[in-house]
């Protein structure tokens, strides 16, 4: 690996890290100033997650078909987690839901 490719890669890494840090600061300031809005926070968190996955987990270097194959798997896991959350809340108080 040449020095030019190494330094360019470190520059982009630092830029992405700085962008994620800046988004986190914006989230904190926006939550304190305007109150935590669910959609605003979710949008900023999704941008942070996209940057982290693409750059730090090197998914941007993979084939597009792999990225498309990961989307249904991720959605499946999230849906299955959603199925057990209601039961975990019920078990926290150890009694069935009120009717």
SEBAKOL-193432 format. One record per residue (C-alpha): x, y, z; residue in three letters; residue number from 1. Coordinates in Angstrom, 2 decimals. Layout:
<pt><u>X</u><v>Y</v><w>Z</w><lolum>Ala</lolum><mise>NUM</mise></pt>
...
//
This chain:
<pt><u>0.00</u><v>0.00</v><w>0.00</w><lolum>Unk</lolum><mise>1</mise></pt>
<pt><u>1.42</u><v>3.36</v><w>-0.95</w><lolum>Unk</lolum><mise>2</mise></pt>
<pt><u>1.66</u><v>6.38</v><w>1.32</w><lolum>Unk</lolum><mise>3</mise></pt>
<pt><u>-0.77</u><v>8.38</v><w>-0.82</w><lolum>Unk</lolum><mise>4</mise></pt>
<pt><u>-3.58</u><v>5.84</v><w>-0.46</w><lolum>Unk</lolum><mise>5</mise></pt>
<pt><u>-2.97</u><v>5.48</v><w>3.28</w><lolum>Unk</lolum><mise>6</mise></pt>
<pt><u>-3.06</u><v>9.22</v><w>3.97</w><lolum>Unk</lolum><mise>7</mise></pt>
<pt><u>-6.18</u><v>9.70</v><w>1.84</w><lolum>Unk</lolum><mise>8</mise></pt>
<pt><u>-7.92</u><v>6.90</v><w>3.69</w><lolum>Unk</lolum><mise>9</mise></pt>
<pt><u>-7.03</u><v>8.38</v><w>7.09</w><lolum>Unk</lolum><mise>10</mise></pt>
<pt><u>-8.30</u><v>11.79</v><w>5.99</w><lolum>Unk</lolum><mise>11</mise></pt>
<pt><u>-11.68</u><v>10.39</v><w>5.03</w><lolum>Unk</lolum><mise>12</mise></pt>
<pt><u>-11.82</u><v>8.43</v><w>8.29</w><lolum>Unk</lolum><mise>13</mise></pt>
<pt><u>-11.20</u><v>11.58</v><w>10.31</w><lolum>Unk</lolum><mise>14</mise></pt>
<pt><u>-13.75</u><v>13.51</v><w>8.27</w><lolum>Unk</lolum><mise>15</mise></pt>
<pt><u>-16.42</u><v>10.86</v><w>8.83</w><lolum>Unk</lolum><mise>16</mise></pt>
<pt><u>-15.58</u><v>10.67</v><w>12.53</w><lolum>Unk</lolum><mise>17</mise></pt>
<pt><u>-15.85</u><v>14.46</v><w>12.74</w><lolum>Unk</lolum><mise>18</mise></pt>
<pt><u>-19.20</u><v>14.39</v><w>10.93</w><lolum>Unk</lolum><mise>19</mise></pt>
<pt><u>-20.57</u><v>11.78</v><w>13.35</w><lolum>Unk</lolum><mise>20</mise></pt>
<pt><u>-19.31</u><v>13.83</v><w>16.29</w><lolum>Unk</lolum><mise>21</mise></pt>
<pt><u>-20.86</u><v>16.99</v><w>14.84</w><lolum>Unk</lolum><mise>22</mise></pt>
<pt><u>-24.22</u><v>15.26</v><w>14.36</w><lolum>Unk</lolum><mise>23</mise></pt>
<pt><u>-24.11</u><v>14.06</v><w>17.97</w><lolum>Unk</lolum><mise>24</mise></pt>
<pt><u>-23.47</u><v>17.62</v><w>19.16</w><lolum>Unk</lolum><mise>25</mise></pt>
<pt><u>-26.34</u><v>18.90</v><w>16.98</w><lolum>Unk</lolum><mise>26</mise></pt>
<pt><u>-28.62</u><v>16.25</v><w>18.51</w><lolum>Unk</lolum><mise>27</mise></pt>
<pt><u>-27.79</u><v>17.34</v><w>22.05</w><lolum>Unk</lolum><mise>28</mise></pt>
<pt><u>-28.17</u><v>21.05</v><w>21.29</w><lolum>Unk</lolum><mise>29</mise></pt>
<pt><u>-31.43</u><v>20.53</v><w>19.39</w><lolum>Unk</lolum><mise>30</mise></pt>
<pt><u>-32.87</u><v>18.38</v><w>22.18</w><lolum>Unk</lolum><mise>31</mise></pt>
<pt><u>-31.98</u><v>21.00</v><w>24.80</w><lolum>Unk</lolum><mise>32</mise></pt>
<pt><u>-33.13</u><v>24.03</v><w>22.80</w><lolum>Unk</lolum><mise>33</mise></pt>
<pt><u>-36.25</u><v>22.75</v><w>21.02</w><lolum>Unk</lolum><mise>34</mise></pt>
<pt><u>-37.11</u><v>19.63</v><w>22.97</w><lolum>Unk</lolum><mise>35</mise></pt>
<pt><u>-36.52</u><v>16.09</v><w>21.78</w><lolum>Unk</lolum><mise>36</mise></pt>
<pt><u>-38.53</u><v>15.54</v><w>18.61</w><lolum>Unk</lolum><mise>37</mise></pt>
<pt><u>-38.82</u><v>11.85</v><w>17.77</w><lolum>Unk</lolum><mise>38</mise></pt>
<pt><u>-38.55</u><v>12.28</v><w>14.00</w><lolum>Unk</lolum><mise>39</mise></pt>
<pt><u>-35.64</u><v>14.72</v><w>14.16</w><lolum>Unk</lolum><mise>40</mise></pt>
<pt><u>-33.67</u><v>12.48</v><w>16.50</w><lolum>Unk</lolum><mise>41</mise></pt>
<pt><u>-34.43</u><v>9.37</v><w>14.43</w><lolum>Unk</lolum><mise>42</mise></pt>
<pt><u>-33.34</u><v>11.09</v><w>11.25</w><lolum>Unk</lolum><mise>43</mise></pt>
<pt><u>-30.06</u><v>12.25</v><w>12.76</w><lolum>Unk</lolum><mise>44</mise></pt>
<pt><u>-29.46</u><v>8.81</v><w>14.32</w><lolum>Unk</lolum><mise>45</mise></pt>
<pt><u>-30.12</u><v>7.13</v><w>10.95</w><lolum>Unk</lolum><mise>46</mise></pt>
<pt><u>-27.55</u><v>9.42</v><w>9.30</w><lolum>Unk</lolum><mise>47</mise></pt>
<pt><u>-25.03</u><v>8.58</v><w>12.01</w><lolum>Unk</lolum><mise>48</mise></pt>
<pt><u>-25.69</u><v>4.85</v><w>11.62</w><lolum>Unk</lolum><mise>49</mise></pt>
<pt><u>-25.34</u><v>5.08</v><w>7.84</w><lolum>Unk</lolum><mise>50</mise></pt>
<pt><u>-21.96</u><v>6.81</v><w>8.14</w><lolum>Unk</lolum><mise>51</mise></pt>
<pt><u>-20.72</u><v>4.33</v><w>10.74</w><lolum>Unk</lolum><mise>52</mise></pt>
<pt><u>-21.77</u><v>1.28</v><w>8.76</w><lolum>Unk</lolum><mise>53</mise></pt>
<pt><u>-20.56</u><v>2.53</v><w>5.39</w><lolum>Unk</lolum><mise>54</mise></pt>
<pt><u>-17.17</u><v>3.86</v><w>6.47</w><lolum>Unk</lolum><mise>55</mise></pt>
<pt><u>-16.13</u><v>2.15</v><w>9.71</w><lolum>Unk</lolum><mise>56</mise></pt>
<pt><u>-17.56</u><v>-1.27</v><w>8.90</w><lolum>Unk</lolum><mise>57</mise></pt>
<pt><u>-16.34</u><v>-0.95</v><w>5.28</w><lolum>Unk</lolum><mise>58</mise></pt>
<pt><u>-19.72</u><v>-1.73</v><w>3.72</w><lolum>Unk</lolum><mise>59</mise></pt>
<pt><u>-19.15</u><v>0.89</v><w>1.02</w><lolum>Unk</lolum><mise>60</mise></pt>
<pt><u>-16.42</u><v>-1.34</v><w>-0.45</w><lolum>Unk</lolum><mise>61</mise></pt>
<pt><u>-18.75</u><v>-4.33</v><w>-0.82</w><lolum>Unk</lolum><mise>62</mise></pt>
<pt><u>-20.84</u><v>-5.23</v><w>-3.85</w><lolum>Unk</lolum><mise>63</mise></pt>
<pt><u>-24.28</u><v>-3.60</v><w>-4.06</w><lolum>Unk</lolum><mise>64</mise></pt>
<pt><u>-25.94</u><v>-7.02</v><w>-4.02</w><lolum>Unk</lolum><mise>65</mise></pt>
<pt><u>-24.56</u><v>-7.68</v><w>-0.54</w><lolum>Unk</lolum><mise>66</mise></pt>
<pt><u>-25.98</u><v>-4.38</v><w>0.71</w><lolum>Unk</lolum><mise>67</mise></pt>
<pt><u>-29.37</u><v>-5.30</v><w>-0.76</w><lolum>Unk</lolum><mise>68</mise></pt>
<pt><u>-29.19</u><v>-8.75</v><w>0.85</w><lolum>Unk</lolum><mise>69</mise></pt>
<pt><u>-28.56</u><v>-7.25</v><w>4.29</w><lolum>Unk</lolum><mise>70</mise></pt>
<pt><u>-31.67</u><v>-5.05</v><w>4.25</w><lolum>Unk</lolum><mise>71</mise></pt>
<pt><u>-34.28</u><v>-7.88</v><w>4.49</w><lolum>Unk</lolum><mise>72</mise></pt>
<pt><u>-32.26</u><v>-9.64</v><w>7.17</w><lolum>Unk</lolum><mise>73</mise></pt>
<pt><u>-32.07</u><v>-6.49</v><w>9.26</w><lolum>Unk</lolum><mise>74</mise></pt>
<pt><u>-35.80</u><v>-5.83</v><w>8.83</w><lolum>Unk</lolum><mise>75</mise></pt>
<pt><u>-36.57</u><v>-9.42</v><w>9.84</w><lolum>Unk</lolum><mise>76</mise></pt>
<pt><u>-34.53</u><v>-9.11</v><w>13.03</w><lolum>Unk</lolum><mise>77</mise></pt>
<pt><u>-36.22</u><v>-5.81</v><w>13.93</w><lolum>Unk</lolum><mise>78</mise></pt>
<pt><u>-39.70</u><v>-7.26</v><w>13.35</w><lolum>Unk</lolum><mise>79</mise></pt>
<pt><u>-38.90</u><v>-10.30</v><w>15.47</w><lolum>Unk</lolum><mise>80</mise></pt>
<pt><u>-37.59</u><v>-8.07</v><w>18.25</w><lolum>Unk</lolum><mise>81</mise></pt>
<pt><u>-40.84</u><v>-6.12</v><w>18.06</w><lolum>Unk</lolum><mise>82</mise></pt>
<pt><u>-42.78</u><v>-9.34</v><w>18.67</w><lolum>Unk</lolum><mise>83</mise></pt>
<pt><u>-41.11</u><v>-9.99</v><w>22.05</w><lolum>Unk</lolum><mise>84</mise></pt>
<pt><u>-41.03</u><v>-6.44</v><w>23.47</w><lolum>Unk</lolum><mise>85</mise></pt>
<pt><u>-44.67</u><v>-6.49</v><w>24.56</w><lolum>Unk</lolum><mise>86</mise></pt>
<pt><u>-44.10</u><v>-9.75</v><w>26.41</w><lolum>Unk</lolum><mise>87</mise></pt>
<pt><u>-41.02</u><v>-8.37</v><w>28.14</w><lolum>Unk</lolum><mise>88</mise></pt>
<pt><u>-43.04</u><v>-5.42</v><w>29.47</w><lolum>Unk</lolum><mise>89</mise></pt>
<pt><u>-45.65</u><v>-7.86</v><w>30.79</w><lolum>Unk</lolum><mise>90</mise></pt>
<pt><u>-42.99</u><v>-9.93</v><w>32.52</w><lolum>Unk</lolum><mise>91</mise></pt>
<pt><u>-41.49</u><v>-6.85</v><w>34.19</w><lolum>Unk</lolum><mise>92</mise></pt>
<pt><u>-44.53</u><v>-6.63</v><w>36.48</w><lolum>Unk</lolum><mise>93</mise></pt>
<pt><u>-45.21</u><v>-10.38</v><w>36.46</w><lolum>Unk</lolum><mise>94</mise></pt>
<pt><u>-48.93</u><v>-10.05</v><w>35.71</w><lolum>Unk</lolum><mise>95</mise></pt>
<pt><u>-51.02</u><v>-10.20</v><w>32.53</w><lolum>Unk</lolum><mise>96</mise></pt>
<pt><u>-52.16</u><v>-7.09</v><w>30.70</w><lolum>Unk</lolum><mise>97</mise></pt>
<pt><u>-55.24</u><v>-5.34</v><w>32.06</w><lolum>Unk</lolum><mise>98</mise></pt>
<pt><u>-58.41</u><v>-6.05</v><w>30.11</w><lolum>Unk</lolum><mise>99</mise></pt>
//
